[in-house]
Structure formats: structure tokens, C-alpha cells
Amino acid sequence: MARLTDSRKGAAGVLLLALIVAIIIYGIVTVSQRECSRDSHCKEGYYCGSDFKCHQHKTYEVNNNFLAPSIILGIAIIIAALIIKDKLPSFTRK
């Protein structure tokens, strides 16, 4: 009976060792298939992405036009000042 449990422990140890070796080999293969691991590994104008591949830098052009919102805000401030000075009738008074 003692021999049976010893062989099971040995088989479990061999299986565990095989699993650890398989995980290590998988990790080595995964690391070796990376195109880059930092930006210096890529060409000029490219960066290393989270998928470990080189991607070209994108250029975004932002055009902000705040003319309409500033006109609306200015008119609202003028109306509020006139209401405070009692030049316009208030909506809350009876």
C-alpha cells in the first residue's frame, strides 16, 4: 500500500515539473515574438504599443472656436446685471 501512494506522489511531482517547464517555455516564446519592448526599438516617428508592436505617431489637429459660447455667456451676464439693477422685470416677483 505504501508503494502505491509513493508512485502517485512521484507522478504528481513529474506532472508538476512538466507544467512548470511548459509555462517557462511559453513565456520565452511569447517574449521572443515581441516586435519591441520600448520606444527605442522602433523607427523614428514610431512608438512601442501595449501590444509590443511599433505604431506610427498620429497627429491630431484641434480647432477650438469659442465665439458662440462667449457671446451667449456675455448676453447672460448682461441680462443678470440688468435684473439685479431692476432695469428688467424679475420673473419671481408678483
Sequence and secondary structure as in RCSB ss.txt:
>XXXX:A:sequence
MARLTDSRKGAAGVLLLALIVAIIIYGIVTVSQRECSRDSHCKEGYYCGSDFKCHQHKTYEVNNNFLAPSIILGI
AIIIAALIIKDKLPSFTRK
>XXXX:A:secstr
 HHHHHHHHHHHHHHHHHHHHHHHHHHHHHHHT S SSGGGS TTEEE TTSSEEE          HHHHHHHHH
HHHHHHHHHTTSS  SS  
